[in-house]
Amino acid sequence: MRFQLLGPLALADGTDTVVLQPSKPANLLAALLLHANSAVSAEYLQRAIWGEEQPATAKAALQTCVLRLRRLFSRHGVTTSIEAVPGGYRITAAPPTLDLLGFRDRVRRAAGLAREPEAELCALRDALALWQGSLLANVRSVVLHRDEVPRLAEERLRAVERVCDLLLGLGRCGEALVDLWTATRVHPGHERFHEQLIEALYRSGRQAQALAEYRRVKGFLLEELGVDPSPSLRRLELSILRGEDLGPAGPAAPHVIRGETVPLPATRPSTDRGAVPATDRGAVPATDPGASPVTDRGTAAAGDRGAPPVGDRAAPPVGGRGAAPVADRSAVPVAAPGATPVAARVAAAGTDAPTAGTDAPAAASRIGAVPAVPHFTGRAAETAAMTARLTATSPPEDDRPLTVLVSGAPGIGKSALAQHAARLVRDAFPAGQLLVPMTRADGEPRPADEVAADVAATLGASGEGRALLILDDVIDADQVRPLLTPRGEAGALPGHAVVVTSRMGLGGLIATHGGWVQRLTTFTEAESYALLLTALGAERVEAEPRAAHRLAALCGHFPAALRILTARLLTRPGLRLADAADWLGEDPLARLTLTDSPDHSVDGLFDRALGRLDPRLSEAFTHLAQGPPTLLDDQGPEDEGPVPEAVRERLADAGLLEDGPPGPYRIHDLLRAHVRRTARTRDRRTEKV
C-alpha cells in the first residue's frame, strides 16, 4: 500500500487507487504524511484540521479523527500505524510507501549522478513522474495550502529547472522546448523558465522567436507588475542581439530537498549568468513587485535588481550557433557598452565569489550597480535635498566620506529614495555608484572589514574619480563607523560619497562623524494618490478618485502597503477600486499580502522588524501597542503611570514610534493592528483546550 501526496491525497495498491473524500481525517492524514517519521504536535494538527479558529472540543475531536483514520487503514489493509507520542502523533513511511519521500530520494540520487548528465536526467524524470496533478486538491486545509503546498511546489520547480538545464547541456533543445513552453505559461512570473526558453530557441537557430519571447516577457513584467526583466535576462537579450555564441549549455543548478540546498557540479564552466542563483530566484520570484517593500525598499520594485546590467559572454560574436565554442564562459566577462568603471569592474572583478568566511549565499551580499526605481513617486523635497547635498562641491574638512543618512520605519521607502537620488546625480560620480547590502539573507549584519574588502575589490586600486556608495540596511552605528574614517585609515572609503539607509536613527554616528539626515515618514495623501496614479494608470484611478483615496487611507499612506496593494490590483484589472476598498477594509493586514508569495506581506515586514529588537524592548512595544494611546504620553494612564522615556526613545529610534500628534509619540495604525493580532493568535495557541 502506498500513500500519494503529490496530487490528490490517495491510497494506492498496485493499479488500484482510492482518492480520499475531503474531510477532517483527510486533513489529519495529509498533515502527518507531510512530516512523516517525525513527531507532529497536537497543536499543529488541530490547526491543520480546523484552521486558526478552533472549536473548544478540538483536542477530543483530534482523537476521534485519529480513530477514524486507523479504521480506514484497517479497512484497506494498510499496515502503517499512527503512533501516539508525547505531545502529538507520528506516522512512519519510507520512499516505497510515500510518493513524497520517493520523490526526494530520487532527487538525491540524481544529485549523485551530476557527472553523468544522461543518468541524472533519467533519475529526475523518474522523480517528476510521481507528481499526479494539483497538490492536495481534495484536502480542505487553509493552513496546509498556505504553509506546505508552496514549499512542495518549489521542490518540483527546482527539479524541472534542472531537467531543462540538462537538456540544454546535452544539446536536446527541442525536448527542452516542450517542457519550457508549458512551464512559462503555467508560471508566468518565474523568470528562470523564460530565460531557459529564450536560450533554447536561440540555440535552435530561432533568433527572431527568441527575441519575440523576450519582448513578450518584458511587456508582461512592465505592464502587469511594473518591473524590468532581471539582469540575467537582459544580458541574454544583449548576447542574442550581438549574435554571440553562448558556449556549452547546462549550468550548475543546486537541488533543494526538504529545505536543504545540495549543490551539483556543473556540466560545463559557468559564470552565473543570473544575478541570483536559481535556488534563490525561485524562492522569491524576481517579478514580484512586493519584494521591495518587504525588504524595506519602500516604493521600489527592485527585488534583486542590484546586480549591474553587464554582459557576461566573453566569446566574440560568431555567425553560426552550431560552431564549436570559441571561448570559455569562465573568462573575464565583458561590460555593457558605456558602462561606468564600477560596472565594468563588477563584471570583471570576482563579485560572483563569496567573501572568505561568509556563511550567507553570495547573492545575499552581492555588490552591484545602483538600479533604477520603477514608478518612483513622491518625496520631492527629500529628493531635492539629497541631490543638493550629494553634489555639494566642498567635501568635509577632515576628508571623511560625504555622508547622508536616510532613516525611518521598515517599509517606509528608504532604499527607494537612496537609489532614486543616486541615479539623478550619477554624472557627479564618474567612477560609478554601488549598492552595498549591509545584511545577509538571514538578517545578520555584515562586518565592516568584509564590506570594505568587497568595495575595494569592486572599485579597484586605480583612481578614476569619486564613487557613490549606498550602504543599505545598516543595523547599527558600529557596523558602519569604520568605513567612514578619514582617508588613509584602515577600512576607510576615501574620497567617496556615502548614503546610509537604516531603520535606526544612528544619532551617535552623526554626532561622531557628521553628515546630513533624512528621516522619512508616511506619504502625504497627495503622494499616496500619485503612487496609485503612477502604478495603476490614470484612466483606472481617475474613474474612481474617492475609492482611490479610501484605498490609500486603508493602507495608512504606508509605502510598503501601497506597493503591495498596487501589485494585487494590477493582477486584477477588472476589479473596481470601490469593490477593492470594501474588500480591503474587512481585514487590511490579512489582505496586504501577495498570494503567490506569502512572505511579501505587511505582517511579514513587521514581524522581521520586531524580530531585530532586544526581547525586553519588543515586550515593551507589545505592551504599548496593546494598551491605550495614553501609554505614550509623558504622564501615562492614571492607573499605570508613564512608560520610561528611555524606552520610548529607543523605540522611536528604531522607527517603531512616529512623532505625534496626539502626544509626542504615536504608533502607526497598521503596526498597532499587527501587534494586537499577533498577541491574540499567540494567546489562543497557549490556551488549554
N, C-alpha and C positions, 0 to 999 in steps of 0.2 A: 504494500500500500504506500502511496506517495502523496504528500501534500503539495498543492500547487498554489503559490502566491503570486507568481509573475503573470498576472492576468486575473480573471475572476477567481475568487477563493474556491478551491475544489479539492476533492479526494479522487485519486486515480488509482486504478488497479488494472495494469496492462492497458488494454484499449478502452476499458470502461471508465467513465468519468462521472462523478456526481458533483454538480455545481451547487453549492450551498445557497439556500434562500437567505435574503437579508434578514438578520435577526441579531439580538444581543449576544447569543452564543457565538455567532459568526464573528462579531466584533472581538470577542474574547479570544477566539482561536487565532485570528489574524494578529492580534497584539502579542500573543505568546510566540507564534511562529516567527514574527519579525525579530524576536530576541531569543531564538532557540538556543538551548543549552545554557541559558543564563536565568538567574532568579529575577522575576519581574514583580515589582512591588504591587500590593493590592491597590494602593492609591492610584498608581498609573493605570492599572487595568480598569478601575472604576471610571477614570476619565476617558479612557478609550471606548468604553461601553456607553456612558451617558453624557460625555462632554464635561464642560466646566461646571454646569449646574446639575448637581447630583441629588437624587432623592435621599430622604433621611434613612431609607432602608437599603442603601446601596451595598453595604457590607454583606448583609444577609442575601441580597439578590445576587451578588457576585458568586457566593457559594452555590446558589441554585443554578446559575449558568454553568459552573464547573461540572455539576452533577449531570446536567443535560448533555454537555459535551462528552462526558465519559460514557453515557448511554449511547450516544451517536456512534462513538468509536466501537463499542461492543456490537452494535447492530451491523456495522460494516466490516467487522473483523480487523479493526485497526489495533495493532499490538502496542503502539506508542501510548504511554501513560502521561497524565498530567499530575505532577507531583506537588504536594503541598510542602512548601519550605518556609522557614521563619520569615514572616512579613509578606509572603506572597506565594507565587506558583512558578513552576518551571516545566517546560516541555522539552524532551530530548529528541534530537533529529540529527541526521547525517546527510552528506551530499546525495546518496541514493534515495533518501526518503523525503527530502525537501528541495524543491527546484531552486530556491534562492541560494542555499548552500552549494548546490550543484553548479550554479552559475558562477559563484565566487571561486569555487575550486577550479573550474576550467579556466577562468581568467588568470588565476595564479599560475596554473600550469603553462598557460600561454606566455606569461612573463618569463618563464624559464627557457623559452624557445626563441628568445629575441634574436639570436644569431642565425636562426633558421626561419626566415620570413614566411616561407610556404607552410611550414608546420605551425607557426604561430597563427597564421591566418586561418588555418583549418580549425585550430583549437578555439579561436574566438568565434568563428562561425557556429561551432557546436554550442558554445555558451549562449550566443544570441538566439539560437533555435529554441531555447527553453522559454522564451517570452511568448505568451499566448494572447496578448491583447491588452485592453485597458486595465491598468493596475487596480486590483481590489474593487472592481466595478460593482460588485454585489455586497460590499462592506460599507454600511452607512455610519461611518465614524468620522466626525469632523476632525478630531484630534489626530487620527492616523493619516487622513488625507492631507492635513496641514503639516504634520511633523515628519512623517515617514515616507509617504509616496514621493515627494520631490527628491529625497535622498536616493531612493531606489532608481528613479528615472534618470538621475545624474549618473549613476553607475552604468546604466545602459548606454547613455550618450557617450561616455568615455570609451566604451568598447567599440561603438560604431565609428567614432573618430579614428581609433587605432586601425580598425579594419580598412577604412578609406586611405589612411596613410600607407598601410602596407600594400594595398592595390596600386597606389600611385608609384610606390617604390619599386614594385615588380613590373611596372610598365603596362599594367592592365587597366588603363584609364577608362575603357568602355564599361568594364564591370563597376568601377568606382562611380561612374556617372549614374548608373541605375540606382544605387543607394543614395547618392547625393541629391538627385532631383527630388526624391521623396523627402529626405531629411530637411532640405532647405525650405520646403513648402510646409512641412509639419511644424518646424521650429524656425520661423522667420527671423527671430531675434538672436539666433545662435550664429554669430559671425564666423566661427571656425568652419562650419559646414559650407558657408558661402565661399570662404577662401579656398577650400578644397575643391569645390565645384568649378570655380573660375580657373584654378590651376589645371584641373583635369581637362577642361575644354581647351585651354591653351596648349597643353601638351598633346592634345589630339589634333592639333592643327586648325582649331576653330577659333582663331583670334578675334574675329568680329563678334562671335557669340559670347566669348569670354568678356569682352568689353561691354557688350549689351547687358550681360548679367550684372557686372559691376555697377553700371548706371542704374539698373533696377534696384539693387540693394541700397545704393546711396540715396536714391529717391525715397525709398521706404523709410530709411533711418531719419532723413531730414523731415519728411512730411509727417510721419507718424510719431516720431519720438524727439525730433529737434536736435539730433546729434550727428556728428560726422562719422564716416567709417573709421575703423580702428587703424592705427599706424601700419600694421602688417598688411591690411587690405589695400591701403593707399600705396604702399611700396610695391605690392604685387601688380597693381594697375600701372605704375610707372615702368616696371620691367616689361610688361606686355606692350606698352606704347613704344618702348625702345626696341622691342623685338629681341630682348635678351634671352640667352639660354639659361634656364632656371637651374641647370645642373641636375644631378641624380635626385630623385624624389625619395620620400619616406623618412621624415624627421622622427626623432625620438618622441614618444608620447607616453608619459607616465600613466600607469593604471591606478585607479582608485578602488580599493577593495575595503568595504566597510569603513570608510573614512581614512584609510591608510594609503599614502602615496608610495607606489613602488616604481622607481624609475627604471626604464628599459633602455638598454644600449641602442644607439641609433643604427639604422641600416645604411646610413650614409652620413658624411660630415654635415653638421648642421650649425647654423649661426643664429638660431632662434628667430625665425622670420617674423614671429609675432612679438609685439612689445610685452606680452604677458604669456607665460607658458599655457599650454592648452588646459592643464588641470585647473589653473586659476581662472582662465577665461570662461570656463563653463560654469564655475560656481556662482559667479555674478555676471550675468550677460552684459557685455560691454555696451549693448544698445540700450540698456535700461536707463531711462532718464532720471530715475530716482536714485541712482547710485550716488550722485553728487551730494544731495542734501544729507544722506545718511552718513556719509563720511565727512560731513561738515564742509561741503563745497557750496553751501548756500544755493544761489540761483544757478550755479553751474551745472551742466550735464556732462562733466568732464570725464567721469569714470577713470579709466586707466589711460587717458589721453596724454599723460605726461611724457611719454616716450617721444623722441624727436622724429619728425617726418623725414627720415633719411632712407636712401636706398641701401640695400644690403647685398646686391648682386655684384660681385667683383668681376664677373666674366664680361668681356666685351660683347657688344651685340653681334649676333650671328643670324644669318638668314634662315637656315633650316633648323627646326626644332628636333629633328631626328639625329642631328650630328652629335658626335661624342662631346662630352663636357670639355670646355676649354680652360676651366679654372676651378680650383677647389672652392666650394662655398665657404670654407672657413677662412679664406683670405680676407684681407682688410676690406671692409665694406666701403662703398662709395657714397659720399654725402650727396644730398639732393642739390640741383643747380641753385646757386645763390644762397646756400646755407651759410649761417654765421660761423665763425671759428668754433664756437661752443658746439653747435650742431654737428660740425664736421668731426670734432673730437669725440662726441658721444657716439658717432658712427664707428670711429676707428679705435677708440681707447678702451676696450675691455670693460664696458659697463655691463656686459652680459654676465660677467663672472661675479659670484657673490664675494663680498668682502671677507677676508680671512677672519675666522672666529665668529661669523654671523650665523645665528641659528635660523633666522627668518628666510623665506624664499627670496631670491634675488629680485623678483618683481616687486616685492613689498618695499624695498629700499632703493629702487632704481632712480637715478638722477636723469632727468630729461629736460628738453627744451620746454619753455612755458607754452601751454596750448591756448588756443583761442577759447573764449567762453561763449557758447551758443546762447542766444536770447538774453544777453545780459541786460538788466533793466534796473532803473533807479540808481540811488547812491551818487547823484550828480555832484553834490557838494563834496562828498568824501573823495570821489574820483579826482575832482579838480585839485583838492588839497594835496592828495598823494602825488599826482603827476608834477605839481609845482615843486614839492619837496625833493622828489627824486631827480629832478633836472636842475636843482639849485647848483650854481657854479662854484660856490665856496664850500670846500669839504671841511669836516671837523678839524679843529686846530691840532689835536694830537694824532691825527692821521688814523683814527679809528674808522671802520667802515661806516658810511652813512646809513643810519638805521631808521626804519619806520615800523612801528608795531601796530598790527591790526588785531584787535581782541574783541571778544563778545561770546555770547552763548553758543552752544553747539547747534549747528544748522542755520546760523544767522547770516552766512554768506561771506565769511572772512576770506577763504581761499579764492572765491569767485572774484571778489573785489581786487585782491592782490594780483591775480593773473590778468584781469582786465586792465588794470593800471599799468602793469608791466608791459603789456602789448602796446599800449599807447605811447610809451616812452622808449620803445626799442631802439630808435635812431640815436638816442643818447648813450647807448651801451654797445659799442662796436664789437666787443668780444662776445656779445650774446647774453641770453638770460637762461637761468637754470631753475627748475622746480626741484627742490630738495626735500623729500619726505623725511620727517624727523621721528616718525614712529614706524614700527614694523607692523606686519599684518595682524599680529596678536595684540596690538595696542601698546607694546613695550617701547620705551624711548630708545632711540639710537644714541650711543655715547658720542660726545663731541669729537674725540680723536678719529673715530670711524668716519664721521661726516666730513671732517677736514681732509682726510685721506682721499675719500671719494671725489670731493670737489677738486682737489689738487690734480688728481689723475685725469679728470674730465677737462679742466681748464688748461692743463699743460704748464710747463715752466716758462715758456716764452711770453713776453709782454705784448699783448695785442690790444691794449686798451682796457677799459673798465667793463666789468660784467655786473649784471643784476641777479642776485640770488634771492629766491623765495624759500625761506626755512619754514616749511609748512607743518602745522600742528605740533608746536613746541609744548612740552609737558611742563617744564619749569625753567626758571632763570639759569640754574646751574648747568642745564643741558646746552645752553647756547652762549653763555658768558665767555668761555674760552675762545669762541670763534670771533668775538667782537673786540679782541685786544688790539693795541696799536700795531702798525706794520713791523714786521721783524720778529714778533714774539711767536712762540710755538703755537701752532693751531690757528693762527690768525688768518683772516680772509683779506689780505692787504689791498687797499685801493678800490674795493668794490662797494657797491650799494647793496644793502640787505633789507628785505622785507620779512618780518617775523609774523606769522599768524599763530594765535594761541587762544584757547578758551580762558586762560588765566590772564589777570591784569598785568602781571610781571612788573609791578611798580618798582621792586628792588633793582631790576635790570635797568630800567630807565634812570633810576637815581644814581647808579654807579657808572653807567656807560652812555647816558644821554640818548637822544633820539626824539622822535615825534610819535604820538599815539592817536590812532583812530579807533575809538570804541563804538562798535556797531550795535544798533538796537533793531527792533522790528521795523518793517516797512511802514510808511505812511499809507493812508487809504488810497491816495493817488498813485503811489508806487505799486501797491498791490494790484490795482486796476490795470495799470500799464503792463505789468507782467502777464496778466491774463490776456490782454490785447495782443501782446507780442507772441505768446506761446500758442494761443488758441485761434488767433486770427480776428481781425476787426469785424468781419461780417458776422461771425458767431456771437461775439461778445456784445457788440453794439445793438444786436437784435434784442438782447435781454439785459440791459445795463443794471437794472435793480437786482436781478438774480446774481449777476457777476459780483456786485458789491456785497451781497449777502454771503456768497461763497468765500470771498476774501475775509469777511468778518468771522465766519465759522473757522477759518484757518488761523485766526488771531493775527493776521498780517505777518505770519511767520514764514520766512522764505522757504525753508525746507518743506513745510506743509503745503505751501502753494505749489512748489515744484512737483511734489508727489501728486497733488490733485490734478494739475495740468496733464501729467503723464497719463493718469487714468482717463481723463476726459478725451485726450487725443485718440485713445484706443476705442472710444465710443462716440464717433462723430455725430450720430443721430440722436444722442441724448440731449434733451432740452436742459439749459442751465437751471431753470426753476425746479425741474424734477431732480436734478443733481443736488441742488441745495437742500431740498426736502430729505433726500436720501442721506446726505452727509450729516445733516442736523440730528438725525436719530442717534448716531454714535460716531462722532468725529474721529476719535482715536482708533477705533477698530477699522475705519474705512480709509484712513490716511495711511494706506499701505499698498504695495504693488503685489497683486495676487500671484503673479508668476515668480516673484522674488520676495518672500515674506520678510527677509532681513531688512529690506528697504522700507522702513516704516518710521513714523514719528515715535511710536513706542520703543522700537529698537534703538533709535538715536538717543532717546533719553536714558534708556537702560545702560547703554555704554558710557554715557556721560556720568551717571551716578556711580557706575562701577569704578570710575577712576578716583572717587573721593575716599578719604580716610573713613573707615567704618563708623567712627563716632560722629564725624561730620555728616555722613549720609543719614545716620539715625536722627540727628538734629534737624536736618532738612525735611525728612519724612514727617517729623513732629510738626514742623511749621506748616507744611503743605496740607496736612490733615486738619489742622486747627483753624480757628477763625483768623481773619486778616489782622485783628488787633494783636496777635502774637508778634507781628513785625514792628509794632510801634515801640517807641522808646520806653513807654510805661508798661506795655503789655496788658493782658486782661486782669481784672481786679482779683480774681481767684488764683492767679498763677504767677503774675509778675512778668517782667521782660525776659526775653531770651538774651543772653550776653551779647553785647555789641561786637565783641571779637568774633563770635560765631557768625553773626550776620555779615560782618565784613568779609570773612573768609568765603562765605557762600556767594556774596556779591562778586568777589574777585574771581571766583570760578565760573561766573556767568550764569548762575542759577537764580540770583535775585536781580531784579531790574530796579532802576530808580523809580520812585513813586511818581504821581500821587496814586492812591492816598498814602500818606506817611512817607518816610524816607525810602522804604523798600516795598516791592510787590513781587508776586510770583506770577509768571505768565499762566493764563488760564489753561492752556493745553498741558503744561508741565504739572500744574496742580492736579488736573484731572488724571494724568498718568500716575502720579504718586498714589492718589486715593484708590484708583482702580487696582494698582499692583498690591496695595495693602489689603484690599478686600479679597483678592484672589488668594493671597498668602494666608490670610486668616481662615478662609474657607477650607484650605487644604490641611490646616492643622487642627480643625475641629474634629472631635470624636464623632464617628458615625453611629 
